[in-house]
């Protein structure tokens, strides 16, 4: 694999760390800024809104900017957003800093996925994209727990300062390792927007919203489940979150080669496995060793959906994959918000701390239904791949990636 993928993975590590660390720092932020924990929760929403809005906006504005320069600009915005968060004088400024840090998230992964696919030969694109996503999964094993501990001992501002430093390191790596990749001469905002009118792209985005919402219906309340349902102490929360991150990493490692071999079957299999794990989860969590196994499995099967979904929208967007790829991350963040909300509704209704898992199972089945429907409606002989050919991006139709 090219070293440029390492630069993309380092960037993904920083993005993943800042995205998820706020969940562990909410009590510290609330105490320091004199607000309640539920109000501090708006900081999570602010980041997600930044992702949802920034993905299409920044991708569209940067459609004619060379890929390498675009990646550097996006990481610069990310770094400034984290610096603004670190030095925010009050809650309002911190809210703005979180929003700013979230703006480049989707656009970076959208552009980064296209760049990763163009760095490798045909047949290895999914593995390249999965390698970039490894930075995101490693962030949940190392970055988030370490940043949470740092924030608890040195203050939450120190966490965002460290993330800003990671952003600077990522910019240096991108500048040094990523080659110049020119933009297609015919690339423009209208062409990118036209890709979102593709029925398969829309169905792929809907699959992401529904299927991944099943993961976050549980993940959003995993800390509380650890103490309330699994019977562990508060000191074990970091370990459980790290186990989830290990599962995510295993899922990403498996998803790359499986997606290259058979895209749709990998998507169907991961969504089906996710539904099964979520159904079993409420019954297994009351046995501690089984609970830990289920947390790893949840991370693994949940994250196995991301690579095939990313490749699917890129492939079906044909010659304008960047905006579709970025919009996929908007879909994932809508899934985060929607899953967390529906899981919270189940808990508030008095159904118990493990009830979000059953809500998630329903969402995973709904995502699988949409994915299968999309496969049936797709009458082309194969699922197209993004292939680098000189300075152009072509699409090819390998028959084995489309099989139902």
N, C-alpha and C positions, 0 to 999 in steps of 0.2 A: 504493500500500500504506500502511496506517495506521502512524503512528510507533510505536505500541505494539509492532509487530513488531520494531522496532529494539531495544527494551528486552529482548524475548525473545531476540533474536540475541546481544546483549551477554552475557546470562546464559549462553547456550549456549557462547559463546566461553570464558568462565571455566571452565565445567564440562569442556569438551573439553580445555582446556590442562592442568588438574590430572589428568585421566584418563590422558592419554598421556605427560606429561612424565616420569613416574617411570621409564619404560623407558630414557630417556637418562641418568638420574641414578643408576641403580643402583650403578655403580662408586664414585661419590662418597659415597653414603650408606653403602655397605659399608665403605669405608676409614675414614670418620669415626666410625662406631659400632662398629667392630671386629668385623664379621661378614663372611661370604662373600657373593659376588654371588648364588649360588643361593638362599641364605637371604634376602637382601634382596629377591629376587623375590617373596617372600610378601607384600610391600607392594602389588604389583600385584593379587594374589589377594584381599587384604583389601578393596581398593576394589571389586573385582568382586562379592564376597560382599555388601558393603554395598548395592550396586545391586540385586542379586537379591532380597535380603530387604526392603530399604527400599521398593521399588516397590509391592508389594501392601500392606505394613503401613501406610506413611504415607498412601497413597491412601485406604485404608479408613478410617483414623482421621480424615482430613480431608474425608470425603465430604460433610459438611454445612457445611463452612467456605466462605465466599465465595471465588471463584477468585482474585481479586487478593490477598486476605489470605493465602491458601494459598501462592501463589507467593512472597510476601515471607517467610513463615515458612520455606519450603524453602531459599531463598537464605541466610537467616540461619543455618540449620544447616550449609549448605555453607561459609559463611564461618568459622564457629566451628571446623569440622573442619580447615580449612586453617591457621587460627591455631594449633590444637592440634598440627598436624604441624610447623609452624615452630618451636615452642618445646618440642617433645618432648625430654625429658632422656635417653631411651634408646630402644632398638629397640622394646620393648613398647609404650611410649606412642605412638611413631610409627605402629605397627601400628594402634592404637586410633584415632588421628587420621585415618588413611587410611580406615578402616572408616566413621567418622562422616562424612567428606567424601563417601563414596559413597552413603550412605543416601538423600539427597534426589534423586539423579541421575534415576532412573527416574520417580519421582513428579513431578518438575519437568517433564520432557519430556511425561509423560502429561497433566498439567493444562495445560501450555503449548500442546500440540497442539490440545486442545479449545478453549482460548481463542483461538488463532490462527484456527481454523476459524470461530469465531463473530464475528470482526472483519471479515470480508469477505463479499461477496455470494455467492449460490449459483453454483457453477461455477468458483470461484477458491480453494476450500479447500485443495487440494493445494499450490498455489503459495504460499499463506500458511504452511503447515506447512514447506514446503521453505525458505522465507525464514528461519524460525527456525533450521532446521538449518544454514543457511549459517554461522552463528556457530561451529558445531561444526567445519565444514570449514576455515574461515579460521583456527581455532585450530591446525590441523595445518600450515598454511602459515607463519603468523607466530608464534602463541603458543608452540607447542611448541619450535621451533628457538630462539626468543629466550629462552624460559625455561630451556632446557637450557644455552645459553651463559652466561646469568646465573648459574645454579647452579654451572657449572664454574669461573667466575671469582670469584664472591663467596660461594660456598657454597650448598649445596642449601636451607638454611633461608630464604635470601633469595627463592628461587623461590616458596615457599609463602606468604611474606609478601606478595609482589606479587599472587599469585592471590587472597589474602584481600582486598586492596585492590580488585581487579576485582569481587569479590563485593559489596563495599560500593557501588561505582559501579552495579552491576547493580540492587541494591536501590533506589537512588535513582531510576534510570530506570524501574523497575517502578512505584514509588510515584507518579511524575510522569506517566507516559505511558499506563499500562494503565487502561482504564475499569473501573468497578465492574460485575461480571457476577454476578448473583445465582445461587445454586444452585437447581436445580429443587426445588420443594417436596416432590416425591415421591422425591427422591434419598436413598438410604441404603446402608449397607454391604451388606445382603442383596441389594438390587437390582443393585449393582455386581458382586457375586460371581456373580449369576445369569448375567451376560453371559459369564463365563468358561466356562459350560456350553454355549455355542453351538458347534456343530461347526465352523463356518467360522472362528470366532475361534481355536479350538484348532489347526486346520490352518494358519492364518496364523502363529501363534506357532511351530509346528513348522517351517514354511518358513523363518522368520527364523533359528532355531537352526541348521538344516542349511545353508542358503544362505550366510549371513554367516560361518559357520565357515570356509567356503572362502577368504574374504578374509583372515581372521586366521591361517590356517595359514601364509600367506606373510608377512603384515605383521609378525608376531611375530619373524621371523628376517630381516627385510629388511636390517637393519644388517650382519649377518654375510654375507648374500648379496652386499652391495655390495662388500665387500673380498675375499671368498673366491671368488665366482663371476663377478662383473662385472669384477673387476680394478681397481677404484678404490681410492684410499688412504682412510685413516680420515677425513681432512678432508672427503671428499666425502659422508659419511653424512648430514650435515645437509641438503645439497642434494637427495639422493635422497628423504629423508623429506618435504622441502618439495614436491617434484614429485608425490609421492603425495597430499599435501594439495591441490595444484592440481587433480589429477584428481578428488578428492572434491568439490571446489567445482563443477567443470564438470558432474559427475554430478548434483549437487543442483539446479543451475540448469536442467538439461534435464528432470529428473524431475518437477518441479512442473507445468508445462504439459502434459507427456505424460500424467501421471496424471489430471489434470483431464479430458483428452480421452478416455482409454481406460485404465482402471486395470489390469485383468488383462493385456491385451497388453503394457503397460509392464513389469509384473512378470515375465511370461514372457520377454520380450525381454532384460531386464537379466540375469536368471539364466542364460539361454542364452549371452549374450555373455560373462558371467563365466566360464562353463565353457570356452568357446573360448580366452579370454585365458589362463586358467590352463594349458591344454594346450600352448599355444604358448610360454608363459613360459620353461620350462627350455631350450628351443632358442634363444631370442632373446637371453637374458641374456649370452651369451658374446661378442656384438658390442655394444660399449659404447653406441653411439647407439641401437641397437634396444632395449637394456636400459632406457634412460631412457624411451623411448616406451612400453614395456610397463608400466613403473611408473605412468605417468600413466593409461594405459588401465585398469589394475587398479583404481586409485582411483576412476576415473569409473564403470565398470560396476558395481563393488562398491557404491558409495554410491547408485547409481540404484535399488537395491532397497529402500532404507530408506523413501522417501516412499510408494510404493504399498503396502508392508507396513503402514506406520503408518495410512494411510487405510483400508486393508482392515479391520483389526481395529476401528477406530473406527466404520466404517460398519456392520459386522456386529454390533457390540455394541448398535446402535440407541440406546435411550434411556439407556444406562449405559456410555458410551464411555471414561470416565476411567481406570478400573482396567484395562481391556483395553489401552488405549493405554500406560499405565505398564508393564504386564506385557510389552509388546513390547520394552521396553528391558531387562527382565530376560532376555528371550530373546536379545537381541543380546549381552549380557554372558556368557550361557552359551555362545553361539557363540564369543565371544572366547577363553574359557577352553578350550573343547573343541577349537577349531581350533588353538590354540597347542600343546595337549597332543599332538594327533595329528601335527602337523607335527614336533614334537620327537621323537616315536616313530620317524618315518621317518628323521630325521637320525641318531638313535642306532642305528638298524638298519644304518647304513652305506650308505644309498641316495644320499647326496650332499646338498649344501646346497640344490639346487633341487628335491629330491624333495617338499617340502611343497606345491609348486604342483600336482603331480599328485594328491596327497591332496585338495587344495582343489577340484580339478576334479570329483572323485568326489562330494564334499560338495555342490557347486553343482548337479550333475545330480540328486542326491537331493532337494535343495530344490525344483528345477524339477518333479520328478515329483510331489512333494506338492502344489505349487501347481496343477499341471494337474489332479490328482485332485480338489482342492477345487473348481476351476472346473466340472468335470464334475458333481460332486455338488450344486452350487448350482443349483437348478432355478428360482430366482426370475427374473422377466423382466429385472431390472437390478440393478446394485450400488448399494446405498443410499448416500446422502450425508448428512453431518451439516450441517444448515442452521440458521442462526440466525433465529429468528422471535420478536422481542421478547425476553422473558426465558426462552423455552423453546427446546429443541432438538428439531427435527423431523427425520424422515428422508424422503428422496425417492428415486425409483428411475429414474434416467436409463438408458435402454437401452444406450447406446453404451459405458458403462464396464464392462459385464459380458462383452462379447463374447470368445469364446475365440480 
